[in-house]
Amino acid sequence: MQIIEKPWGQEEIIEINDRYMVKRLTMWKGHSCSLQYHNQKKETIFVLSGRLRISLGPNKDELSSRVYTKGETITISPGEIHRMEGVEDSVYLEASTPELDDVVRLADSYGRSAE
């Protein structure tokens, strides 16, 4: 298992192959990932613990926000703008297509640009 430290927590890559990817992510309270979208990647989020705010919309000016808790899921399609934020320390699974580097960052609290 590969562990990747992030400024907002960490990602653990459980499985990646040519068909799918599974990650376990930890998002610390008060931290968030980039406001971003993916060109090809489709992902499903499953909250294991904590409270995770997910903002989602067709563009950065039309985002709706909802807090997800243990056992709740959401699927994010390619092109949908989104951001996850820890309302509490949160742990969640991400099952997705395998495009690991498919991220377009629109805004980032940590000064990172698109990868």
C-alpha positions as a Markdown table, in Angstrom:
| # | Residue | x | y | z |
|---|---|---|---|---|
| 1 | Met | 0.0 | 0.0 | 0.0 |
| 2 | Gln | 1.3 | 3.4 | -1.0 |
| 3 | Ile | 0.8 | 6.3 | 1.5 |
| 4 | Ile | 0.9 | 9.9 | 0.1 |
| 5 | Glu | 1.1 | 12.7 | 2.7 |
| 6 | Lys | -1.0 | 15.8 | 1.7 |
| 7 | Pro | -1.3 | 19.2 | 3.3 |
| 8 | Trp | -4.9 | 18.4 | 4.3 |
| 9 | Gly | -4.3 | 14.8 | 5.5 |
| 10 | Gln | -3.2 | 11.7 | 3.6 |
| 11 | Glu | -4.1 | 9.2 | 0.8 |
| 12 | Glu | -3.5 | 5.5 | 1.0 |
| 13 | Ile | -3.6 | 3.8 | -2.3 |
| 14 | Ile | -5.1 | 0.4 | -1.6 |
| 15 | Glu | -5.3 | -0.8 | -5.2 |
| 16 | Ile | -4.6 | 0.7 | -8.6 |
| 17 | Asn | -4.8 | -1.2 | -11.9 |
| 18 | Asp | -5.8 | -0.6 | -15.5 |
| 19 | Arg | -9.6 | -0.8 | -14.6 |
| 20 | Tyr | -10.0 | 0.9 | -11.2 |
| 21 | Met | -8.4 | 2.6 | -8.2 |
| 22 | Val | -9.3 | 2.4 | -4.4 |
| 23 | Lys | -8.0 | 4.9 | -1.9 |
| 24 | Arg | -8.5 | 5.5 | 1.8 |
| 25 | Leu | -8.3 | 9.2 | 2.5 |
| 26 | Thr | -7.9 | 11.1 | 5.8 |
| 27 | Met | -9.1 | 14.8 | 5.8 |
| 28 | Trp | -8.3 | 16.8 | 8.9 |
| 29 | Lys | -10.8 | 19.1 | 10.5 |
| 30 | Gly | -10.7 | 22.6 | 9.0 |
| 31 | His | -8.7 | 21.4 | 5.9 |
| 32 | Ser | -9.8 | 20.9 | 2.4 |
| 33 | Cys | -8.6 | 19.6 | -0.9 |
| 34 | Ser | -8.4 | 21.7 | -4.0 |
| 35 | Leu | -11.4 | 23.1 | -5.8 |
| 36 | Gln | -11.0 | 20.8 | -8.8 |
| 37 | Tyr | -12.5 | 18.7 | -11.6 |
| 38 | His | -11.3 | 15.7 | -13.6 |
| 39 | Asn | -11.5 | 15.3 | -17.4 |
| 40 | Gln | -11.9 | 11.5 | -17.3 |
| 41 | Lys | -11.9 | 10.3 | -13.8 |
| 42 | Lys | -15.2 | 9.2 | -12.2 |
| 43 | Glu | -15.2 | 8.7 | -8.4 |
| 44 | Thr | -17.5 | 7.5 | -5.7 |
| 45 | Ile | -16.9 | 8.6 | -2.1 |
| 46 | Phe | -18.0 | 6.5 | 0.9 |
| 47 | Val | -17.6 | 8.1 | 4.3 |
| 48 | Leu | -16.2 | 5.8 | 6.9 |
| 49 | Ser | -16.0 | 8.3 | 9.9 |
| 50 | Gly | -16.3 | 11.9 | 10.7 |
| 51 | Arg | -18.2 | 14.7 | 8.9 |
| 52 | Leu | -17.1 | 15.7 | 5.4 |
| 53 | Arg | -18.5 | 18.7 | 3.5 |
| 54 | Ile | -18.6 | 18.1 | -0.2 |
| 55 | Ser | -19.2 | 21.0 | -2.5 |
| 56 | Leu | -20.2 | 20.1 | -6.1 |
| 57 | Gly | -21.5 | 21.9 | -9.1 |
| 58 | Pro | -21.3 | 22.6 | -12.9 |
| 59 | Asn | -19.0 | 25.6 | -12.3 |
| 60 | Lys | -17.2 | 27.4 | -9.4 |
| 61 | Asp | -20.0 | 30.0 | -9.1 |
| 62 | Glu | -22.8 | 27.4 | -8.8 |
| 63 | Leu | -21.6 | 25.0 | -6.1 |
| 64 | Ser | -24.0 | 23.4 | -3.6 |
| 65 | Ser | -22.7 | 22.0 | -0.4 |
| 66 | Arg | -23.7 | 19.2 | 1.9 |
| 67 | Val | -22.2 | 17.5 | 4.9 |
| 68 | Tyr | -21.8 | 13.7 | 4.6 |
| 69 | Thr | -21.5 | 11.3 | 7.5 |
| 70 | Lys | -20.6 | 7.7 | 8.1 |
| 71 | Gly | -22.2 | 5.4 | 5.5 |
| 72 | Glu | -23.2 | 8.1 | 3.0 |
| 73 | Thr | -22.0 | 8.1 | -0.6 |
| 74 | Ile | -21.8 | 10.4 | -3.5 |
| 75 | Thr | -20.6 | 9.8 | -7.1 |
| 76 | Ile | -18.7 | 12.6 | -8.9 |
| 77 | Ser | -18.6 | 12.5 | -12.7 |
| 78 | Pro | -15.9 | 13.9 | -15.0 |
| 79 | Gly | -16.2 | 17.6 | -15.4 |
| 80 | Glu | -18.1 | 18.2 | -12.1 |
| 81 | Ile | -16.3 | 20.8 | -10.0 |
| 82 | His | -15.9 | 19.6 | -6.4 |
| 83 | Arg | -14.1 | 20.1 | -3.1 |
| 84 | Met | -14.0 | 18.0 | 0.1 |
| 85 | Glu | -13.6 | 19.7 | 3.5 |
| 86 | Gly | -13.2 | 18.2 | 6.9 |
| 87 | Val | -16.0 | 19.4 | 9.3 |
| 88 | Glu | -14.4 | 16.9 | 11.7 |
| 89 | Asp | -11.4 | 14.7 | 11.2 |
| 90 | Ser | -12.8 | 12.4 | 8.5 |
| 91 | Val | -11.9 | 9.1 | 6.8 |
| 92 | Tyr | -13.4 | 8.1 | 3.5 |
| 93 | Leu | -12.9 | 5.6 | 0.7 |
| 94 | Glu | -12.7 | 6.7 | -2.9 |
| 95 | Ala | -13.4 | 4.1 | -5.6 |
| 96 | Ser | -12.7 | 5.5 | -9.1 |
| 97 | Thr | -11.4 | 5.0 | -12.6 |
| 98 | Pro | -7.6 | 4.8 | -12.5 |
| 99 | Glu | -6.6 | 8.2 | -13.8 |
| 100 | Leu | -4.3 | 9.1 | -10.9 |
| 101 | Asp | -3.0 | 12.4 | -12.4 |
| 102 | Asp | -6.2 | 13.7 | -13.9 |
| 103 | Val | -6.8 | 16.8 | -11.8 |
| 104 | Val | -7.4 | 20.3 | -12.8 |
| 105 | Arg | -7.1 | 22.7 | -9.8 |
| 106 | Leu | -9.2 | 25.8 | -9.9 |
| 107 | Ala | -8.3 | 27.0 | -6.4 |
| 108 | Asp | -6.1 | 25.6 | -3.6 |
| 109 | Ser | -5.5 | 26.8 | 0.0 |
| 110 | Tyr | -1.9 | 25.4 | -0.1 |
| 111 | Gly | -0.6 | 27.1 | -3.2 |
| 112 | Arg | -0.5 | 24.0 | -5.4 |
| 113 | Ser | -1.2 | 24.3 | -9.2 |
| 114 | Ala | -2.7 | 21.8 | -11.5 |
| 115 | Glu | -0.9 | 18.5 | -11.7 |
